[in-house]
């Protein structure tokens, strides 16, 4: 239990540092990333999410404001994450060039935010399992398809940066999905267990950020 508590205690700061460093690195070198620019959005959103906890709870001492902010921000985070996954694999398998994907992301996010504000429907809380299952199916099926297709077809070659993102998504979702599905069905009596297991979610994002960084390095070399 002591070891688990120690791991939980350091996992969140490590994830915060990783997201901050990748966000800064991405913003400084954003012109070099090409199609990978959209992936920089993930560490930026992750850092804002973590930093808001520090500001609202420990600096200004406004826990109620943090709860309200978090409800809306998690909608932005969750929709952006799913959208990036869909765009990434769609470009690989359909070869479709999405000229207005940022606009689509903004519109869908606004719709979900308005649903929360006017109808009280929070997709980040009410429909979290659906989003997790969707991400899991998309990533695992696409990961397997890429591996099989690359092995069978000599002309189908996965670029190094595509391979890194693919591996990052696969490790990320299979690390975090079981955790998020489990905690979604735990009640307040298991709050201690949820806190101890929170390092799993942080670990998943650290793995993903590491592979995004490796992908950007590969992209710059090509």
Secondary structure, DSSP 8 states (H G I E B T S, - for coil): -HHHHHHHHHHHHHHHHHHHHHHHHHHHTGGG-GGGGGGHHHHHHHHHHHHHHHIIIIIS--HHHHHHHHHHHHHHHHHHHHHHHHHHHHHHHH----TTHHHHHHHHHHHHHHIIIII---HHHHTHHHHHHHHHHHHHHHHHHHHHHHHH-SS----HHHHHHHHHHHHHHHHHHHHHHHHHT--GGGHHHHHHHHHHHHHHHHHHHHHHHHHHHHHHH-
